[in-house]
Amino acid sequence: IEKYEFWGLVLFVGIPLPGTGAWTGSLIASLLGIKFKKAFPAVILGIVMATVIMSILSYGLLGALLH
């Protein structure tokens, strides 16, 4: 688990589903004892990933349907 905890946290925060996100990812990192210097970049990267996914879905898919 320790080997993949960074990327696991990035994926957990980055997948835009209800209940996943920065707050929950930070809570999980704290409960798992992941150091702040490792958890903070993982959460930021996950937020960026979720933002890109939602932007593509919102502007790409919905934009194509509405025009």
C-alpha positions as CSV (number, residue, x, y, z in Angstrom):
1,I,0.0,0.0,0.0
2,E,2.8,2.4,0.9
3,K,4.3,1.9,-2.6
4,Y,1.2,3.2,-4.4
5,E,-0.3,5.5,-1.8
6,F,0.6,8.7,-3.7
7,W,-1.0,7.6,-7.0
8,G,-3.9,5.9,-5.2
9,L,-4.7,9.2,-3.4
10,V,-4.4,11.1,-6.7
11,L,-6.8,8.8,-8.4
12,F,-9.3,8.9,-5.5
13,V,-9.3,12.7,-5.5
14,G,-9.2,12.9,-9.2
15,I,-12.2,10.8,-10.1
16,P,-15.2,13.2,-10.0
17,L,-17.7,11.1,-8.1
18,P,-19.8,12.1,-5.1
19,G,-17.8,11.5,-1.9
20,T,-14.5,11.8,-3.5
21,G,-12.6,15.0,-3.5
22,A,-10.1,17.1,-1.7
23,W,-11.8,17.0,1.7
24,T,-12.3,13.3,1.7
25,G,-8.9,12.7,0.2
26,S,-7.3,14.7,2.9
27,L,-9.2,12.9,5.6
28,I,-8.1,9.5,4.1
29,A,-4.5,10.7,3.9
30,S,-4.6,11.7,7.6
31,L,-6.2,8.4,8.7
32,L,-3.6,6.4,6.7
33,G,-0.8,8.5,8.2
34,I,0.5,9.8,4.9
35,K,2.9,12.7,5.5
36,F,1.7,16.2,4.6
37,K,4.6,16.7,2.1
38,K,3.4,13.6,0.2
39,A,-0.4,14.1,0.6
40,F,-0.6,17.8,-0.4
41,P,0.8,17.4,-3.9
42,A,-1.3,14.2,-4.4
43,V,-4.5,16.1,-3.5
44,I,-3.6,19.1,-5.7
45,L,-2.8,16.8,-8.6
46,G,-6.1,15.0,-8.0
47,I,-8.0,18.3,-8.0
48,V,-6.4,19.3,-11.3
49,M,-7.3,15.9,-12.8
50,A,-10.9,16.2,-11.7
51,T,-11.1,19.7,-13.1
52,V,-9.8,18.6,-16.5
53,I,-12.2,15.6,-16.6
54,M,-15.3,17.8,-15.6
55,S,-14.3,20.5,-18.1
56,I,-14.0,18.0,-20.9
57,L,-17.3,16.4,-20.0
58,S,-19.1,19.7,-19.5
59,Y,-17.8,21.8,-22.4
60,G,-17.0,18.9,-24.8
61,L,-20.0,16.6,-24.4
62,L,-22.7,19.0,-23.3
63,G,-21.4,21.7,-25.7
64,A,-21.6,19.4,-28.6
65,L,-25.2,18.4,-27.7
66,L,-26.4,21.9,-27.2
67,H,-25.0,23.3,-30.5
